């Protein structure tokens, strides 16, 4: 049984699959989650309320300390974060069905704001082939775009159907990262730059992808299936009557190998062996899981696995 190191009750509704964590000041990790009415809430317990106000940022209620809101003004479809420059400060990425926003939380200002005619269903971030700087990637209706820190369009390609999931890993082990794309047409496509080099057919929409180790990756489908591939070879899969809301790669038992962590619509969280699918740890929330991330939320020099429910409960392991 997973035993939490800490539990937080943020008293905020969290939209499923719209949870991220970022070091927006370059030092302290903050949870950022989409909530109702076109807002993002940021939980920042480390700076004693010292955040730049104005712009999109507004303070929370007095009954919810250390919580701040970003007013996006649109229905939020995707949330992520990552570092695009050399200052080590993460940028908050927010997608809707019409626009994509890269937001500098530390300075409380838009880094760039782009029209997204194909919508933004999912966001990922990292280095891929032919790019010497990290890009932020958005997947929408049959297309994928990639932007750099300046907001310049550095990558664009089409894919066969609506994009549901993205991951970045070295699929063919040539020391150059590929982009994995999961879509509604049951396909997992692998792109080296804008060239498709592999295609895997599954049995339902590919709702989640996560890079694990080397060429291994985890996946989840809309019908409750989760599993692990190494390149195009499936190691295992299991099917549940519940939906796999979020999957993550984390070494929960300190054996030197990351397990596949799944957060379910039933509120269950389980950790499965990457080679066999055997459950090695599990826990249960009273509400559905909204998202899973990792971060040093106790500032002890070690990242914890952090699971969030749709009711705003946060547990760190």
N, C-alpha and C positions, 0 to 999 in steps of 0.2 A: 504494500500500500504506500502510495506517495504521501509523505507528511510535509505540509507546507512549512516553510521557514517563517513566513509572515502572511497575513491576510489584511487587505484594505477594503473598506466599503466606501466607494466613491459616490454612491447615491446618484449615479448618472446612468441613463439608458445608453447602451452601446450597440450600434448597428453591426450585424454579423459581417465578418471579413473586412472590417474597416478599422483595424487596430495596428498601430505602429509604435516604435520607441526610437527616440533620437537624442543625440547630445547636441542640442540646438545652440548651446553656448560653448561647445567644444569640450566640455568637461562632464557635466551632470546629465544623467539620463532622465528623460521625461516621457511619460506615456502620452500619446495623442490618439484620440479616438473620435470617430464620427458619431454624433448623436442627433436628436430630432431637430427639426426646423432649420435645416441647412447650416448647422454649426459643428465645429470641431471643439472638443474640450481637451485642454492640456493640463496634466497633473504635474506640478512643479514644486516638490516639497523641499528643494535644496537651497533656494536663493532667498528665502525669507521675504517673498513677495516682490523682489526686485526684478520686475520685467517691464520693458518699455511699453507704455500704454499709448492709446490712440490707434489710428488706422483700423485694422480689422479686429484688434485685440480688445476684449472687454473683461473686466474682473468678474469672478463668480459671486454667488451668494455668500453671505457671511457664514451660513451654516455649512458650507462646503469649502474649508480652507484649502489653499494651494491649488485651486482649480481656476483656470482661465478659459475664456471662450474666444474662438475665431468665428466671426460672422462671414460665412461664405455666400449666403444668399441664394444657393441653388441646392437641389437634392444631390447629395454626395454619393458617388458610385464607387470610389476607390480612394485609399489612403496608403501612403508609404513614406519613407524617409531615407536619406543617405547623403553622403558627402560628395559634392561635385567639384570642390576646389582644394587648395592647399592649406586653408585656414583651419581644417579639422572640425569645422562646424557643420552639423547636418542640416540639410534643407528638408522642409516638410512638403510633400507632394500630395496634391488633392485633385481628384478627377470628378467630373460630372459628365452628363451625356451631351454637353455642348462645349465645355471648356476644360483646360488643364492649367493648374496653378502650381508654380514652385514658390514657396513662401519662406522668407528669412524670418524665423521666429525671433531670433536674438535682436534684430533691429526692427522687428514689427513692420516689415515692408514686403511687397511683392518683388520677388527676384525676376520672374517673368510670368506672363499670363497669356495663354494661347487659345485660339479657337480650336475646337476638336470636332470637326464635322462628322467623324465616324464614332464619336463618343469615347469615353474612357471606362473600360470595364475592369482593368487591372493595371498595376504599375510595378515595375521592377527597376533595378539599378545596378550598375557595375561596368566592368570592362568586357568588350568582346573583340573579335578579330578586326584588324585594320583600324582600331581606334586607340590612340595613345592617351586619351583622357576618359574618365568615367562618364557614362551617359545615363540618363533616366529614360526608361522605355515605357510607352503606354500601348496597350492593346485595346482595339475597339472593334468596329464592324468590318471584319475582313482585312484589317490593316494594322501595322505596328510602326510606331514612330519613336525616334530617339533624339533627345536634346542634350546639349552640353550646358555648362554653367552660364554662358551668355544667352541661352535661349535659342541658339542656332540649331537648325534642323540638320543633324548629322547622319540620320539613318531613317530609312523608310522602306517598307516592303509590304507586299500583300500576302495574305494567307487565305485558306479555303473557306473559312466561316468566321462567325463571331468569336473573338478571342476571349477565353475564360481565365487563362492562367499563363504565367511566364516564369521561367527560371533561367539562371545563367550558370553553366558549368562547362568543364573541359570534356565534352562528350566522347571525343575520339582520342583523348590523351596525347595531343600533339603540343601541349603547353600553350594553347590558344583557346580562349573560351568560346563556346557556342551559345546561341539563344534557343531555349526550348519553349515551344508554344503549344498550349493545349486549347482546343476549340470545341464548339458545339457539334461539329460533325464527327466526333468520336476520335479525332486524330491528335497525336502528339508529333509535331514537326520539329526538326532540328535544323537551325540555320547557322551556317558558317558565313559571317557577314550577311549578305542578302541572298545567298545560294542555299537552297534546301539540300541537305546531305543525307537525311534519314527521315523515315516516316513510320510511325507505329500506330496501328489501328486498335482501338479499345472498343468497349461495348456500350459506352454512354458518354455524355459530355464530360470533358476533362476539366473539373472545377478547380483543382489545386495541383501545383507542381512545386517541389522543393529540392534544391541541390543537397546532396549528402556528402559522401567522400569520393574522391577520384572521379570516376565516371558513373557513380551510382546516384539515383534520384528517386524520390518518393512521389506518388501521385494519388489523387482521389477523383472519383467519378460522381456524377449526380445521382447514381442509384445506390450510394452507400458503400461502394467498393474503395478500398485503399490497398496499396501495395508498393513494391520496390522493384525498380529495374536497374540493371547494370548494362549500360549502352542499350542494345535492343533486346536483351535477355531478361525476362521477368524472373525474379527470385521467388516471389510469393505474392499472393493477394488474398484478401478476405472480404466478405460482404456482410454488411449490417443492415438492419431495417431502419436505422437512423442515418441522418446525413452527416458526412464528414465536413464540418464547417471550416476547419483550419488544420493544416499539417505543418510540422516543423522538424528540424534535425537537431538533436541535442543528446549529449552523453549523460544520461540521467543516473547511471549506476557506476560511473567512474571506471569503466573497464577499457577506456581508450578508444572505443568505437561508438559513434553516434547512433542512437535509436531513432526510429520514426515515431514522433509524438503526434497523436491525433486528438483534436477536440471535437466532440460530437454534439449534435442538436439535442441529445438527451441530457446533456450536462456532464457526461463522462469524459475523462481524459485518460488515454492509455499510451504507454510506451512499448513499442514492439521491436524485437531483435531485427536488425537490418537484413540478416540472412534467412531467417526462418519465419518471421512474423509472430513468434511467440510473445505473449504479453509478459513483460518483466516488471512493470509498475503500473498502478492506476489510481485514480481518484475520482470523486463525483462532486459536482456542483448542483445546487438546487435549481439552477436555470441553465438554459442552453449556453454553450461556449460561443463567444464572439470572435476571439482571436488568441493566438499564441505568439509570443516574442521572447527575446532574451536580452538581459541587461543587468548591470551591476547596480540594482536598485537599493542595495544597502551600503554601497561604496566601500566594499571590503576587498576589492581587487579581483573578484571572481564573478562572472556573469551567472545569474540565476535564470531558470526557465520561468517565464511569467505568463500565467493564463488568466484571461479576462472573460467574465460571463456577460450576457446581454443585460443583466440587472446591475452591472457596475461593480461586482465583486472581483477582486484581484488577489491571486495567490501566487507566491513565489516559492520555487523549489530549488 
